[in-house]
């Protein structure tokens, strides 16, 4: 367990096993680096000498890393006081950092396999402010029981009981049938390409890349080129599917979503690396129902939290605020309602359709993206080689119908409405997002109308907020409908700038911000 330091009974040190953790991790890195070094040196020095030098270098690296971490452990201490959390660290450059307990918004626990074996966790305490490292404290590592104590004491705040019948405790647990959505995500082809590239890279490191290429060529020497490409792509996709399944299992195994009595939503998940992520309900401003194309075609969606106080690290980690992985859409709607404490989820409310002019804009954009490489290949084909003309034709045959379908789907996905205390916007085709944002969380509006939108009688209205991505847009709405939607969503915020009956004459771009924001 963490022990008290000699400067006071309130001060505690990190767990002493941190030195062991550092030594073992460094040893693993050293062994991984020693293998290619030994292979490279064996040709010059001989196998025995190469192994000796590699072992000596590895031992020196492990000793230096362990010694450095021992000094860090000796010089690091933390204290959980009545009003503040303090962290002191550093040898040559002493650091004294402190966070007010009332400003703390998250206490996340993470443990990779080695920490789990040793009964340790890494604790990240954050205020959610965009002030770099000054807004977070990291205790790496402490005992698992100590991490749970810190999380419980720092987030256990008395909150008024919310009306309704929504339950505390467990809201959702892992259903192994959700695993079927992993292979239809975009991760599968990406992982497949990565596996193929990794195979070639590793073979180059060991000096066997030419042999690997020749072996593959021998397998397809009697196979037409087109079929050889199809087979290799299929093999890469199979590898990608296996990788996607493994990645999903590692990330979401042991998943559990629960509401704690102190007013905190807690997500626990992870097979090898365990993660415990917390979102205070008072930070919650809504939910985002995310439907990537493949998942949506399978009738599924995931649920993300729209919460205030996102740090830059949380914004970069797309899964940090994911409350529910891809599950059947009906279940996603049900969990979203439970999270928001609403009888019916606002993400399922009927949406106002956008004008047909918006469809034309999406078709033109999609076709432009599809035809740009076709035109480029056609020009290069006329100048260089006729082969590019055939590739341009193939791209057109495949790309144009796909662009039309995606454009029509993007138009069908557009919509907006007001549902109780929430404004709802939906957009996207490859990644469709249905965001339900609390109307009280809107701090301003941005109204944009380009020259082309003005001619078509359209405009885009964006609700700005301190939560989630910071902006949620209803794209290409009817000019009058969009402005009335914004005015009705937050009464009194837009009226001073709204001239009813002249919506089509709105300026090209205007940002309206609440005076109290």
C-alpha positions in Angstrom: 0.0 0.0 0.0 1.0 3.7 -0.3 2.8 4.7 2.8 3.0 8.0 4.7 6.2 10.0 4.3 8.1 11.5 7.1 6.9 15.1 6.5 3.4 14.4 7.9 0.9 11.7 8.3 -1.4 13.2 5.6 1.2 12.8 2.9 1.5 9.6 1.0 4.0 8.2 -1.5 3.3 6.3 -4.7 3.5 2.5 -4.4 7.1 1.2 -4.0 6.5 -1.4 -6.7 6.7 1.4 -9.3 10.5 0.7 -9.5 9.8 -2.9 -10.3 7.2 -1.9 -12.9 9.8 0.4 -14.6 12.5 -2.2 -14.5 10.3 -4.9 -16.1 8.9 -2.6 -18.8 12.4 -1.4 -19.6 13.6 -5.0 -19.7 10.9 -5.8 -22.3 11.9 -2.9 -24.4 15.6 -3.8 -24.1 15.0 -7.4 -25.2 13.0 -6.2 -28.2 15.8 -3.8 -29.2 18.5 -6.4 -28.5 17.3 -8.9 -31.0 17.9 -6.8 -34.2 21.1 -5.4 -32.6 22.4 -8.9 -32.0 21.6 -10.0 -35.6 23.4 -6.9 -37.0 26.5 -7.3 -34.8 26.8 -11.1 -35.1 28.2 -10.7 -38.7 31.1 -8.5 -37.5 31.8 -9.6 -33.9 30.6 -13.1 -33.9 27.5 -14.5 -32.3 28.9 -14.9 -28.7 30.3 -11.4 -28.6 27.2 -9.8 -30.1 25.0 -11.5 -27.5 27.4 -10.3 -24.8 27.3 -6.7 -25.9 23.5 -6.8 -26.2 23.0 -8.3 -22.7 25.4 -5.7 -21.2 23.6 -2.8 -22.9 20.2 -4.2 -21.8 21.4 -4.6 -18.2 22.8 -1.0 -18.2 19.6 0.4 -19.6 17.4 -1.4 -17.0 19.6 -0.3 -14.1 19.5 3.3 -15.2 15.8 3.3 -15.7 15.2 1.6 -12.3 17.5 4.1 -10.5 15.8 7.1 -12.1 12.4 5.8 -11.1 13.6 5.1 -7.6 14.6 8.8 -7.3 11.2 9.8 -8.7 9.4 7.6 -6.1 11.5 9.0 -3.3 10.7 12.6 -4.3 7.0 12.2 -5.1 4.3 12.6 -2.6 0.6 13.5 -2.6 -2.0 14.6 -0.1 -5.8 14.5 -0.1 -6.9 17.4 2.0 -10.3 18.7 3.0 -10.2 21.4 0.3 -7.3 20.6 -2.0 -5.3 17.7 -3.6 -1.5 18.4 -3.5 1.3 16.7 -5.5 5.0 17.4 -4.8 7.6 15.9 -7.1 11.0 16.6 -8.7 14.6 16.5 -7.7 16.6 19.3 -9.5 13.4 21.1 -10.4 10.9 20.8 -7.6 7.2 20.9 -8.6 4.4 21.9 -6.3 1.0 21.4 -7.8 -2.5 21.6 -6.2 -6.1 21.3 -7.4 -9.1 22.5 -5.5 -11.4 19.5 -4.7 -14.5 21.5 -5.8 -13.1 21.9 -9.3 -12.2 18.2 -9.8 -14.4 16.7 -12.5 -12.9 13.3 -13.3 -10.8 10.6 -11.6 -9.9 7.9 -14.1 -8.2 4.6 -13.2 -6.1 2.7 -15.7 -4.0 -0.4 -15.3 -2.1 -2.2 -18.1 -1.5 -6.0 -17.6 1.7 -5.6 -15.5 0.0 -3.2 -13.1 -3.0 -5.5 -12.8 -0.7 -8.4 -12.0 0.9 -6.4 -9.2 -2.4 -5.0 -7.9 -1.7 -1.4 -9.0 -3.5 1.3 -10.9 -2.6 4.7 -12.5 -4.8 7.5 -11.3 -5.5 10.6 -13.4 -7.3 13.5 -11.5 -8.6 16.3 -13.8 -10.5 19.5 -13.6 -11.5 19.5 -17.3 -9.9 22.9 -17.9 -7.9 23.7 -21.0 -4.8 24.7 -19.2 -2.4 21.9 -20.2 -0.8 19.8 -17.5 -1.8 22.2 -14.8 -5.4 20.9 -14.9 -4.5 17.3 -14.1 -2.6 15.3 -11.5 -1.3 11.8 -12.2 -0.4 9.3 -9.5 1.4 6.5 -11.3 1.0 4.0 -9.6 -0.8 3.4 -6.4 -2.5 0.4 -4.9 -5.8 -0.6 -6.5 -7.6 0.0 -3.2 -6.0 3.4 -2.8 -7.1 4.4 -6.3 -10.7 3.4 -5.6 -10.6 5.4 -2.3 -9.3 8.5 -4.1 -12.0 8.1 -6.9 -14.8 7.6 -4.4 -13.8 10.4 -2.1 -13.1 13.0 -4.8 -16.3 12.3 -6.8 -18.7 11.5 -4.0 -20.7 14.7 -3.8 -24.2 15.2 -2.5 -26.6 15.9 -5.4 -30.4 16.4 -5.3 -32.4 13.4 -6.3 -33.6 13.8 -9.8 -37.3 13.2 -10.5 -38.4 10.2 -12.4 -38.1 6.5 -12.1 -34.6 6.0 -13.7 -32.5 3.7 -11.6 -29.1 4.0 -10.0 -26.6 1.2 -10.1 -26.0 -0.9 -13.2 -27.4 0.5 -16.5 -25.7 -1.8 -19.0 -23.3 -4.7 -19.1 -21.4 -6.5 -21.8 -23.5 -8.7 -24.2 -21.1 -10.9 -26.2 -23.4 -10.6 -29.2 -22.2 -7.0 -29.6 -19.0 -8.5 -30.9 -20.6 -8.9 -34.3 -20.4 -5.2 -34.9 -16.6 -5.1 -34.6 -15.7 -6.5 -38.1 -18.0 -4.0 -39.9 -16.2 -1.0 -38.5 -13.6 1.0 -40.4 -10.9 -0.5 -38.2 -11.0 -3.8 -40.1 -9.6 -2.5 -43.5 -7.2 -0.2 -41.7 -5.8 -3.0 -39.6 -5.6 -5.2 -42.6 -3.5 -2.7 -44.5 -1.4 -2.2 -41.4 -0.8 -5.9 -41.1 0.4 -6.1 -44.7 2.7 -3.2 -44.3 4.0 -4.5 -41.0 4.9 -7.9 -42.6 7.0 -6.2 -45.2 8.6 -3.9 -42.7 9.6 -6.8 -40.4 10.9 -8.8 -43.3 13.1 -5.8 -44.3 14.5 -5.6 -40.7 15.6 -9.2 -40.8 16.8 -8.9 -44.4 14.3 -11.3 -45.9 12.0 -8.9 -47.7 13.1 -10.1 -51.2 12.4 -13.7 -50.2 8.9 -12.8 -48.9 8.1 -11.0 -52.1 9.4 -13.9 -54.3 7.4 -16.4 -52.2 4.2 -14.4 -52.7 5.0 -14.1 -56.5 5.6 -17.8 -56.8 2.1 -18.5 -55.2 0.4 -16.4 -58.0 2.6 -17.1 -60.9 -0.1 -18.9 -62.8 -2.9 -16.6 -61.6 -4.2 -13.6 -63.6 -3.1 -10.3 -62.0 -6.7 -9.2 -61.2 -7.5 -12.3 -59.3 -4.1 -12.2 -57.5 -4.9 -8.7 -56.3 -8.4 -9.8 -55.2 -7.0 -12.7 -53.2 -4.3 -10.5 -51.5 -6.9 -7.9 -50.6 -9.2 -10.7 -49.3 -6.4 -12.1 -47.1 -5.6 -8.6 -45.8 -9.3 -8.1 -45.0 -9.4 -11.4 -43.1 -6.4 -10.3 -41.1 -8.1 -6.9 -40.5 -11.3 -8.6 -39.3 -9.3 -10.8 -36.9 -7.5 -7.7 -35.7 -10.7 -5.7 -35.3 -12.2 -8.5 -33.2 -9.1 -8.7 -31.0 -9.1 -4.9 -30.6 -12.8 -4.8 -29.6 -12.3 -7.6 -27.1 -9.3 -5.8 -25.5 -11.2 -2.5 -25.3 -14.7 -3.6 -24.3 -14.4 -6.9 -22.4 -15.7 -6.7 -18.8 -17.7 -3.6 -19.9 -20.1 -2.1 -17.3 -22.0 1.2 -17.2 -23.4 2.2 -13.9 -24.8 5.3 -12.1 -23.3 5.9 -8.7 -25.2 7.5 -5.8 -22.9 10.5 -5.8 -24.2 11.5 -9.3 -21.4 10.0 -11.4 -21.7 7.8 -14.5 -18.9 5.2 -14.5 -17.7 3.1 -17.4 -15.5 0.1 -16.6 -13.9 -1.9 -19.4 -10.8 -3.7 -20.7 -9.5 -7.2 -21.0 -5.7 -6.7 -20.6 -5.6 -3.0 -19.8 -8.5 -2.2 -17.4 -10.0 1.3 -17.6 -12.4 3.1 -15.2 -13.7 6.4 -16.7 -16.1 8.7 -14.8 -18.4 11.5 -16.0 -20.2 13.6 -13.5 -23.9 14.0 -14.3 -23.7 17.7 -13.6 -21.1 17.9 -16.4 -23.5 16.1 -18.8 -25.1 18.3 -21.4 -26.5 15.6 -23.7 -25.6 12.6 -25.7 -24.4 11.9 -29.3 -25.7 8.8 -31.1 -22.9 7.9 -33.5 -23.6 5.5 -36.4 -20.6 4.7 -38.7 -21.9 3.5 -42.1 -21.2 -0.2 -41.6 -22.6 -0.2 -38.1 -25.7 1.8 -39.2 -26.4 -0.7 -42.0 -26.4 -3.4 -39.4 -29.0 -1.4 -37.3 -26.6 -0.4 -34.5 -25.2 2.7 -32.9 -23.0 3.8 -30.1 -23.6 6.5 -27.4 -21.1 9.2 -26.6 -21.5 11.7 -23.7 -21.6 15.4 -24.5 -20.0 16.8 -21.3 -18.3 20.0 -20.3 -14.7 20.2 -19.2 -13.1 18.0 -21.9 -9.3 18.2 -21.7 -7.2 18.1 -24.9 -6.2 14.5 -24.1 -9.9 13.5 -23.9 -10.7 15.3 -27.2 -7.9 13.3 -28.9 -9.1 10.0 -27.5 -12.3 9.4 -29.3 -13.4 6.6 -26.9 -12.8 8.5 -23.7 -16.4 9.8 -23.5 -18.0 6.7 -25.1 -20.7 5.4 -22.7 -21.9 2.5 -24.8 -20.1 0.7 -27.7 -22.0 -0.2 -30.9 -25.2 -2.0 -29.9 -28.6 -2.5 -31.5 -30.2 0.9 -32.1 -33.2 0.3 -29.9 -30.9 -0.5 -26.9 -28.8 2.6 -27.7 -31.9 4.7 -27.5 -32.9 3.1 -24.3 -29.5 3.6 -22.6 -29.4 7.2 -23.9 -32.8 7.9 -22.2 -31.5 6.3 -18.9 -28.3 8.4 -19.0 -30.3 11.6 -19.6 -33.0 10.6 -17.1 -35.7 11.1 -19.7 -38.7 8.9 -20.3 -38.0 8.9 -24.1 -34.6 9.6 -25.7 -34.6 12.9 -27.6 -32.3 11.2 -30.2 -35.3 9.2 -31.4 -37.6 12.2 -31.9 -39.0 12.8 -35.4 -36.8 15.3 -37.3 -37.7 18.2 -39.5 -36.6 17.4 -43.1 -34.4 19.9 -45.0 -35.3 21.4 -48.3 -34.6 19.6 -51.6 -32.0 22.2 -52.4 -29.8 20.6 -49.7 -29.9 17.3 -51.6 -28.5 19.0 -54.7 -25.6 20.4 -52.7 -24.7 17.0 -51.3 -24.9 15.3 -54.7 -22.6 18.0 -56.2 -20.1 17.6 -53.4 -20.1 13.9 -53.6 -19.7 13.8 -57.3 -16.9 16.4 -57.2 -14.9 14.2 -54.8 -15.5 11.1 -57.0 -14.7 12.8 -60.3 -11.6 14.7 -59.3 -9.3 11.6 -59.5 -11.1 10.5 -62.6 -10.3 13.8 -64.4 -6.7 13.8 -63.1 -6.1 10.3 -64.4 -7.8 11.1 -67.7 -5.5 14.1 -68.3 -2.4 12.2 -67.3 -3.6 9.3 -69.6 -3.8 11.6 -72.6 -0.4 13.0 -71.8 1.5 9.9 -70.7 0.0 6.5 -71.2 -3.4 5.0 -72.2 -3.3 2.7 -69.2 -4.4 5.6 -67.0 -7.5 6.1 -69.2 -8.6 2.6 -68.3 -8.0 3.2 -64.6 -10.0 6.5 -64.9 -12.8 4.6 -66.5 -12.7 2.0 -63.7 -12.8 4.7 -61.0 -15.7 6.4 -62.7 -17.7 3.2 -63.0 -17.2 2.5 -59.3 -17.0 6.0 -57.8 -19.9 7.8 -59.5 -22.6 5.4 -58.4 -21.1 5.2 -54.9 -21.0 9.0 -54.7 -24.6 9.3 -55.8 -25.7 6.8 -53.1 -23.7 8.6 -50.4 -25.0 12.0 -51.4 -28.6 10.8 -51.3 -27.9 9.1 -47.9 -26.3 12.3 -46.6 -29.4 14.3 -47.5 -31.7 11.7 -45.9 -29.6 12.0 -42.7 -30.1 15.7 -42.4 -32.6 16.8 -39.8 -33.2 18.9 -36.7 -35.9 19.4 -34.1 -36.7 20.4 -30.5 -37.5 17.7 -28.1 -38.4 18.8 -24.6 -35.4 20.4 -23.0 -33.1 19.4 -25.9 -32.3 20.5 -29.4 -31.5 17.7 -31.8 -29.3 17.9 -34.9 -28.4 15.0 -37.3 -26.0 14.9 -40.2 -23.4 12.7 -41.9 -23.4 9.6 -44.0 -20.1 7.7 -43.6 -20.4 8.8 -39.9 -23.9 9.8 -39.0 -24.2 11.8 -35.8 -27.5 12.5 -33.9 -26.7 15.0 -31.1 -29.1 15.8 -28.4 -27.9 19.0 -26.6 -29.6 20.5 -23.6 -31.0 23.9 -24.6 -29.7 25.4 -21.4 -26.2 24.4 -22.5 -26.3 26.6 -25.6 -24.2 29.7 -25.0 -24.4 31.2 -28.5 -25.4 30.7 -32.2 -23.3 31.0 -35.4 -25.4 31.6 -38.5 -23.6 31.0 -41.8 -25.0 31.6 -45.3 -22.7 31.4 -48.3 -23.5 32.9 -51.7 -24.6 29.6 -53.0 -26.7 28.9 -49.9 -28.3 32.4 -50.3 -29.3 31.6 -53.9 -30.9 28.3 -52.8 -32.7 29.8 -49.8 -30.6 27.8 -47.3 -28.4 28.5 -44.3 -26.6 26.6 -41.5 -27.1 27.3 -37.8 -24.6 26.2 -35.2 -25.2 25.9 -31.5 -22.1 26.7 -29.6 -21.5 25.2 -26.2 -18.8 24.5 -23.7 -19.6 20.8 -23.9 -18.5 18.0 -26.2 -17.1 19.2 -29.5 -18.2 22.7 -28.8 -20.5 23.2 -31.8 -23.5 21.3 -33.2 -24.8 22.3 -36.6 -28.0 22.0 -38.5 -26.7 22.1 -42.0 -28.5 23.6 -45.0 -31.8 24.3 -43.3 -34.5 26.4 -44.9 -33.5 30.0 -44.2 -36.6 30.9 -42.3 -37.0 27.5 -40.6 -33.3 27.5 -39.4 -33.5 30.9 -37.8 -36.8 30.1 -36.1 -35.4 26.8 -34.9 -32.5 28.7 -33.2 -34.8 31.4 -31.8 -37.2 28.8 -30.3 -34.4 26.6 -28.9 -33.1 29.3 -26.6 -35.8 32.1 -26.3 -34.4 35.6 -26.0 -30.9 34.8 -27.3 -31.4 35.4 -31.0 -34.4 37.7 -31.1 -32.4 41.0 -30.9 -30.7 39.9 -34.2 -33.7 38.3 -35.9 -35.9 40.1 -38.5 -38.9 37.8 -39.0 -40.0 37.7 -42.6 -36.6 38.5 -44.0 -34.7 35.4 -43.1 -33.3 35.0 -46.6 -31.4 38.3 -46.3 -29.3 37.1 -43.3 -25.6 38.1 -43.4 -23.1 35.6 -44.8 -21.9 34.7 -41.2 -23.0 35.9 -37.8 -22.0 34.7 -34.4 -24.4 35.4 -31.5 -23.1 34.8 -28.0 -25.1 34.8 -24.7 -24.1 37.9 -22.7 -23.5 35.8 -19.5 -21.3 33.2 -21.3 
